[in-house]
Amino acid sequence: MTSPLSNFDPHAYDHSHPNISGGWLRAAVFGAMDGLVSNIALIAGIGAAGASAPVIVITGISGLVAGAFSMSLGEYTSVKTANEQVDSELAVEIEAHKRNPEGERHELVVMFMKMGMTPTTALAAADEVHLDDQQAARIHITQELGLDPASKPSPWIAAMSSFAMFAVGAFIPLIPYALGFSSLIAGLATGGVGLLIAGAVAARYTRKSWWRSAVRQLVFGALAVGATYLVGLLVVTLGGNLGT
């Protein structure tokens, strides 16, 4: 017997999908993790070299501001460039359709058959798609490149997400200093907690194990922090000191 729900959109009652083409999630996760790791590592390195609490705070704030702007501008430029490349390829496809519509139609028939359609169904589908040149070019790009020209991420959203989350992540290891403490260990520990939380929150959007994601981010961060801390110790060993 047919289910009474069979005629309804399953996204209305059975499951749903987040918007994964907006560009904010990747930029936000990347920004938060980069802010956390880079600033934790930064204060670890200069702290190991003998920097005082005021120097650590100034360095951390400088790293926050510089990194947030760098990440934001980098995200905007990279997403904008990727979008422009998709638009360029779409223009190439539109011109190809004008020069050789039958060849493009045959190409789409072959692609549909590779998806599992019978030759008759693939031919009928390709004929219907090619009734609209713009739509046909879009379908070709989607099939050939795996990219939908109508669903490009926003460079502004990516830039703003990256800026905001980098700043938040970079500030976390500075929280103990903002509260009046001057312990490098406290800053590093707070940063470690931030890495765990960031990894767990990211897992919420990927439906993966939260604790695996949290531990993974902590391990990655620990590798970067350990490396810069050793560099700081090396500076001291070689006779340098950042002093007060």
ZAFILO-308054 format. One record per residue (C-alpha): residue in one letter; y, x, z; residue number from 1. Coordinates in steps of 0.05 Angstrom, whole numbers, plus 32768, in hexadecimal, padded with zeros to 4 digits. Example, Ala and Ser with C-alpha at 12.3 -4.5 7.8 and 13.67 -1.06 7.14 Angstrom:
# residues 2
<site type="A" north="7FA6" east="80F6" up="809C" seq="1"/>
<site type="S" north="7FEB" east="8111" up="808F" seq="2"/>
***
This chain:
# residues 244
<site type="M" north="8000" east="8000" up="8000" seq="1"/>
<site type="T" north="8045" east="8019" up="7FEF" seq="2"/>
<site type="S" north="8070" east="802D" up="802B" seq="3"/>
<site type="P" north="80AE" east="8002" up="8036" seq="4"/>
<site type="L" north="80D6" east="8042" up="8038" seq="5"/>
<site type="S" north="80BE" east="805C" up="7FF5" seq="6"/>
<site type="N" north="80FA" east="803F" up="7FCF" seq="7"/>
<site type="F" north="812D" east="805E" up="7FFD" seq="8"/>
<site type="D" north="814C" east="80A4" up="7FFB" seq="9"/>
<site type="P" north="8120" east="80CF" up="8029" seq="10"/>
<site type="H" north="815D" east="80F6" up="803E" seq="11"/>
<site type="A" north="8176" east="80B7" up="8060" seq="12"/>
<site type="Y" north="813B" east="80B1" up="808F" seq="13"/>
<site type="D" north="8107" east="80E8" up="8087" seq="14"/>
<site type="H" north="812B" east="812B" up="8083" seq="15"/>
<site type="S" north="816D" east="814B" up="8070" seq="16"/>
<site type="H" north="8187" east="818E" up="8056" seq="17"/>
<site type="P" north="81C6" east="81B3" up="806B" seq="18"/>
<site type="N" north="81F8" east="81CA" up="8037" seq="19"/>
<site type="I" north="81DF" east="8210" up="8026" seq="20"/>
<site type="S" north="820C" east="821B" up="7FEA" seq="21"/>
<site type="G" north="824F" east="8219" up="800F" seq="22"/>
<site type="G" north="824C" east="8263" up="8021" seq="23"/>
<site type="W" north="8260" east="825B" up="806A" seq="24"/>
<site type="L" north="821E" east="8268" up="808D" seq="25"/>
<site type="R" north="820E" east="82AB" up="806D" seq="26"/>
<site type="A" north="8255" east="82C3" up="8076" seq="27"/>
<site type="A" north="8257" east="82AA" up="80BE" seq="28"/>
<site type="V" north="8215" east="82CA" up="80D2" seq="29"/>
<site type="F" north="8227" east="830B" up="80AE" seq="30"/>
<site type="G" north="826C" east="830C" up="80CE" seq="31"/>
<site type="A" north="8252" east="82FE" up="8114" seq="32"/>
<site type="M" north="821B" east="8332" up="8110" seq="33"/>
<site type="D" north="8248" east="8366" up="80F1" seq="34"/>
<site type="G" north="827E" east="835A" up="8125" seq="35"/>
<site type="L" north="824D" east="8360" up="815E" seq="36"/>
<site type="V" north="8227" east="839C" up="8144" seq="37"/>
<site type="S" north="8263" east="83C4" up="812B" seq="38"/>
<site type="N" north="828E" east="83BA" up="8169" seq="39"/>
<site type="I" north="8255" east="83C5" up="819B" seq="40"/>
<site type="A" north="8243" east="8404" up="8176" seq="41"/>
<site type="L" north="828C" east="8419" up="8172" seq="42"/>
<site type="I" north="8299" east="8414" up="81BC" seq="43"/>
<site type="A" north="8256" east="8433" up="81CB" seq="44"/>
<site type="G" north="8267" east="8470" up="81A1" seq="45"/>
<site type="I" north="82AC" east="847C" up="81BD" seq="46"/>
<site type="G" north="8294" east="846B" up="8203" seq="47"/>
<site type="A" north="825D" east="849F" up="81FF" seq="48"/>
<site type="A" north="8292" east="84D1" up="81E7" seq="49"/>
<site type="G" north="82B8" east="84C7" up="8228" seq="50"/>
<site type="A" north="82ED" east="8494" up="8215" seq="51"/>
<site type="S" north="830F" east="846F" up="824D" seq="52"/>
<site type="A" north="830F" east="8423" up="8254" seq="53"/>
<site type="P" north="8355" east="841B" up="8234" seq="54"/>
<site type="V" north="8341" east="8445" up="81F9" seq="55"/>
<site type="I" north="8301" east="841C" up="81F1" seq="56"/>
<site type="V" north="8328" east="83DB" up="81F3" seq="57"/>
<site type="I" north="835C" east="83F3" up="81C0" seq="58"/>
<site type="T" north="8325" east="840D" up="8192" seq="59"/>
<site type="G" north="82FE" east="83CD" up="8199" seq="60"/>
<site type="I" north="833A" east="83A1" up="8189" seq="61"/>
<site type="S" north="834B" east="83CC" up="814E" seq="62"/>
<site type="G" north="8303" east="83C7" up="8135" seq="63"/>
<site type="L" north="8306" east="837B" up="813E" seq="64"/>
<site type="V" north="8346" east="8373" up="8115" seq="65"/>
<site type="A" north="8335" east="83A5" up="80DF" seq="66"/>
<site type="G" north="82ED" east="838C" up="80D8" seq="67"/>
<site type="A" north="8300" east="8342" up="80D6" seq="68"/>
<site type="F" north="8331" east="834E" up="809D" seq="69"/>
<site type="S" north="8302" east="837C" up="8079" seq="70"/>
<site type="M" north="82C8" east="834B" up="807D" seq="71"/>
<site type="S" north="82F3" east="8310" up="8069" seq="72"/>
<site type="L" north="8311" east="8332" up="802C" seq="73"/>
<site type="G" north="82CD" east="834D" up="8019" seq="74"/>
<site type="E" north="82AD" east="8309" up="801E" seq="75"/>
<site type="Y" north="82E4" east="82E8" up="7FF5" seq="76"/>
<site type="T" north="82E1" east="831D" up="7FBE" seq="77"/>
<site type="S" north="8295" east="831E" up="7FBA" seq="78"/>
<site type="V" north="828D" east="82D2" up="7FB8" seq="79"/>
<site type="K" north="82C7" east="82CA" up="7F87" seq="80"/>
<site type="T" north="82A9" east="82FF" up="7F5A" seq="81"/>
<site type="A" north="8264" east="82DF" up="7F5C" seq="82"/>
<site type="N" north="8282" east="829B" up="7F4B" seq="83"/>
<site type="E" north="82A9" east="82B8" up="7F11" seq="84"/>
<site type="Q" north="8269" east="82D8" up="7EF7" seq="85"/>
<site type="V" north="8246" east="8295" up="7EF8" seq="86"/>
<site type="D" north="8281" east="8275" up="7ED3" seq="87"/>
<site type="S" north="827E" east="82AD" up="7EA0" seq="88"/>
<site type="E" north="8234" east="82A2" up="7E94" seq="89"/>
<site type="L" north="823F" east="8257" up="7E8E" seq="90"/>
<site type="A" north="8274" east="8265" up="7E58" seq="91"/>
<site type="V" north="8242" east="8291" up="7E33" seq="92"/>
<site type="E" north="820F" east="8259" up="7E36" seq="93"/>
<site type="I" north="8240" east="8225" up="7E1C" seq="94"/>
<site type="E" north="8250" east="8251" up="7DE1" seq="95"/>
<site type="A" north="8206" east="825C" up="7DD3" seq="96"/>
<site type="H" north="81FC" east="8210" up="7DD2" seq="97"/>
<site type="K" north="8233" east="820A" up="7D9E" seq="98"/>
<site type="R" north="8215" east="8240" up="7D71" seq="99"/>
<site type="N" north="81CB" east="822E" up="7D77" seq="100"/>
<site type="P" north="81BF" east="81EA" up="7D97" seq="101"/>
<site type="E" north="8178" east="81E4" up="7D7D" seq="102"/>
<site type="G" north="8165" east="8228" up="7D98" seq="103"/>
<site type="E" north="8181" east="8217" up="7DDC" seq="104"/>
<site type="R" north="815D" east="81D4" up="7DDB" seq="105"/>
<site type="H" north="811B" east="81F6" up="7DCB" seq="106"/>
<site type="E" north="8128" east="8229" up="7E03" seq="107"/>
<site type="L" north="8131" east="81F0" up="7E35" seq="108"/>
<site type="V" north="80F1" east="81CE" up="7E1D" seq="109"/>
<site type="V" north="80CB" east="820F" up="7E2B" seq="110"/>
<site type="M" north="80EA" east="8215" up="7E70" seq="111"/>
<site type="F" north="80D7" east="81CD" up="7E81" seq="112"/>
<site type="M" north="8090" east="81D9" up="7E6A" seq="113"/>
<site type="K" north="808C" east="8216" up="7E98" seq="114"/>
<site type="M" north="80A0" east="81E8" up="7ED1" seq="115"/>
<site type="G" north="8062" east="81BE" up="7EC2" seq="116"/>
<site type="M" north="807B" east="8189" up="7E92" seq="117"/>
<site type="T" north="8051" east="8174" up="7E57" seq="118"/>
<site type="P" north="806E" east="8186" up="7E12" seq="119"/>
<site type="T" north="807F" east="813D" up="7E05" seq="120"/>
<site type="T" north="80A3" east="8135" up="7E48" seq="121"/>
<site type="A" north="80C6" east="8178" up="7E42" seq="122"/>
<site type="L" north="80DF" east="8167" up="7DFC" seq="123"/>
<site type="A" north="80F9" east="8123" up="7E13" seq="124"/>
<site type="A" north="811B" east="8141" up="7E50" seq="125"/>
<site type="A" north="813B" east="8178" up="7E27" seq="126"/>
<site type="D" north="8155" east="8146" up="7DF4" seq="127"/>
<site type="E" north="8174" east="811C" up="7E2B" seq="128"/>
<site type="V" north="8193" east="8159" up="7E4D" seq="129"/>
<site type="H" north="81B2" east="8171" up="7E0C" seq="130"/>
<site type="L" north="81D7" east="812F" up="7E01" seq="131"/>
<site type="D" north="820E" east="814E" up="7E2C" seq="132"/>
<site type="D" north="8220" east="8195" up="7E18" seq="133"/>
<site type="Q" north="8240" east="81A7" up="7E5B" seq="134"/>
<site type="Q" north="8206" east="818B" up="7E83" seq="135"/>
<site type="A" north="81D5" east="81AF" up="7E55" seq="136"/>
<site type="A" north="81F8" east="81F2" up="7E60" seq="137"/>
<site type="R" north="81F6" east="81E7" up="7EAB" seq="138"/>
<site type="I" north="81AC" east="81D6" up="7EAA" seq="139"/>
<site type="H" north="819E" east="8214" up="7E81" seq="140"/>
<site type="I" north="81C4" east="8241" up="7EB2" seq="141"/>
<site type="T" north="81A0" east="8221" up="7EED" seq="142"/>
<site type="Q" north="815C" east="822C" up="7ECD" seq="143"/>
<site type="E" north="816A" east="8272" up="7EB3" seq="144"/>
<site type="L" north="8191" east="8290" up="7EED" seq="145"/>
<site type="G" north="817E" east="8263" up="7F27" seq="146"/>
<site type="L" north="81C8" east="8254" up="7F33" seq="147"/>
<site type="D" north="81EB" east="8211" up="7F2F" seq="148"/>
<site type="P" north="8233" east="8219" up="7F14" seq="149"/>
<site type="A" north="8246" east="81D8" up="7F37" seq="150"/>
<site type="S" north="8230" east="81F1" up="7F7B" seq="151"/>
<site type="K" north="8254" east="8233" up="7F83" seq="152"/>
<site type="P" north="8267" east="8249" up="7FCA" seq="153"/>
<site type="S" north="82B0" east="8249" up="7FDD" seq="154"/>
<site type="P" north="82CE" east="828F" up="7FE4" seq="155"/>
<site type="W" north="8302" east="8274" up="8015" seq="156"/>
<site type="I" north="82CE" east="8255" up="8042" seq="157"/>
<site type="A" north="82A5" east="8295" up="8040" seq="158"/>
<site type="A" north="82E3" east="82BF" up="8050" seq="159"/>
<site type="M" north="82FA" east="8293" up="808A" seq="160"/>
<site type="S" north="82B3" east="828E" up="80A7" seq="161"/>
<site type="S" north="82AB" east="82D9" up="80A4" seq="162"/>
<site type="F" north="82EF" east="82E7" up="80C3" seq="163"/>
<site type="A" north="82E5" east="82B7" up="80FD" seq="164"/>
<site type="M" north="829E" east="82CA" up="810E" seq="165"/>
<site type="F" north="82AB" east="8315" up="8107" seq="166"/>
<site type="A" north="82E4" east="830F" up="8138" seq="167"/>
<site type="V" north="82BA" east="82E7" up="8169" seq="168"/>
<site type="G" north="8280" east="8318" up="8164" seq="169"/>
<site type="A" north="82AD" east="8355" up="816B" seq="170"/>
<site type="F" north="82CF" east="8338" up="81A9" seq="171"/>
<site type="I" north="828E" east="832C" up="81CF" seq="172"/>
<site type="P" north="8283" east="8374" up="81E6" seq="173"/>
<site type="L" north="82CC" east="8377" up="81FC" seq="174"/>
<site type="I" north="82C5" east="833B" up="822B" seq="175"/>
<site type="P" north="82B6" east="8365" up="826A" seq="176"/>
<site type="Y" north="82F5" east="838E" up="825B" seq="177"/>
<site type="A" north="831E" east="834F" up="8251" seq="178"/>
<site type="L" north="8306" east="8337" up="8296" seq="179"/>
<site type="G" north="831D" east="8377" up="82B7" seq="180"/>
<site type="F" north="82DD" east="83A0" up="82B8" seq="181"/>
<site type="S" north="82DA" east="83E6" up="829C" seq="182"/>
<site type="S" north="828F" east="83F0" up="8296" seq="183"/>
<site type="L" north="8273" east="8405" up="8253" seq="184"/>
<site type="I" north="822F" east="83ED" up="8269" seq="185"/>
<site type="A" north="824B" east="83A7" up="8275" seq="186"/>
<site type="G" north="826A" east="83A7" up="8230" seq="187"/>
<site type="L" north="8229" east="83BC" up="820F" seq="188"/>
<site type="A" north="8201" east="838A" up="8238" seq="189"/>
<site type="T" north="8230" east="8351" up="8225" seq="190"/>
<site type="G" north="822B" east="8366" up="81DC" seq="191"/>
<site type="G" north="81DF" east="8365" up="81E2" seq="192"/>
<site type="V" north="81E1" east="831E" up="81FC" seq="193"/>
<site type="G" north="820F" east="830C" up="81C3" seq="194"/>
<site type="L" north="81DC" east="8327" up="8191" seq="195"/>
<site type="L" north="81A5" east="82FE" up="81B0" seq="196"/>
<site type="I" north="81CF" east="82BF" up="81AE" seq="197"/>
<site type="A" north="81E6" east="82CB" up="8166" seq="198"/>
<site type="G" north="819E" east="82D5" up="814F" seq="199"/>
<site type="A" north="8187" east="8296" up="8172" seq="200"/>
<site type="V" north="81BF" east="826C" up="8156" seq="201"/>
<site type="A" north="81B2" east="8285" up="810F" seq="202"/>
<site type="A" north="8169" east="8271" up="8116" seq="203"/>
<site type="R" north="817F" east="8229" up="8121" seq="204"/>
<site type="Y" north="8196" east="8225" up="80D8" seq="205"/>
<site type="T" north="8158" east="8247" up="80BC" seq="206"/>
<site type="R" north="8125" east="8221" up="80E6" seq="207"/>
<site type="K" north="8105" east="8263" up="80FB" seq="208"/>
<site type="S" north="80F0" east="827A" up="8140" seq="209"/>
<site type="W" north="8130" east="8282" up="8169" seq="210"/>
<site type="W" north="8114" east="82B9" up="8196" seq="211"/>
<site type="R" north="80FB" east="82E2" up="815B" seq="212"/>
<site type="S" north="813F" east="82DE" up="813A" seq="213"/>
<site type="A" north="8162" east="82EF" up="817B" seq="214"/>
<site type="V" north="8136" east="832C" up="8189" seq="215"/>
<site type="R" north="813D" east="8343" up="8141" seq="216"/>
<site type="Q" north="8189" east="8344" up="8145" seq="217"/>
<site type="L" north="8186" east="8367" up="8188" seq="218"/>
<site type="V" north="8158" east="839D" up="816C" seq="219"/>
<site type="F" north="8184" east="83A7" up="812F" seq="220"/>
<site type="G" north="81C2" east="83AC" up="815B" seq="221"/>
<site type="A" north="81A0" east="83DC" up="818B" seq="222"/>
<site type="L" north="8190" east="840B" up="8151" seq="223"/>
<site type="A" north="81D9" east="840E" up="813C" seq="224"/>
<site type="V" north="81F2" east="8414" up="8183" seq="225"/>
<site type="G" north="81C0" east="844B" up="8194" seq="226"/>
<site type="A" north="81D4" east="8473" up="8156" seq="227"/>
<site type="T" north="821F" east="8470" up="8165" seq="228"/>
<site type="Y" north="8213" east="847F" up="81AF" seq="229"/>
<site type="L" north="81ED" east="84BD" up="819C" seq="230"/>
<site type="V" north="8226" east="84D1" up="816F" seq="231"/>
<site type="G" north="8256" east="84C9" up="81A9" seq="232"/>
<site type="L" north="822B" east="84F5" up="81D5" seq="233"/>
<site type="L" north="8228" east="8528" up="819E" seq="234"/>
<site type="V" north="8274" east="852A" up="819C" seq="235"/>
<site type="V" north="8275" east="8539" up="81E7" seq="236"/>
<site type="T" north="823E" east="856D" up="81E0" seq="237"/>
<site type="L" north="8266" east="8591" up="81AB" seq="238"/>
<site type="G" north="82A2" east="8594" up="81D9" seq="239"/>
<site type="G" north="82CB" east="8557" up="81C6" seq="240"/>
<site type="N" north="82E2" east="8521" up="81F6" seq="241"/>
<site type="L" north="830C" east="84E3" up="81E9" seq="242"/>
<site type="G" north="8325" east="84E5" up="8230" seq="243"/>
<site type="T" north="8358" east="84B3" up="8248" seq="244"/>
***
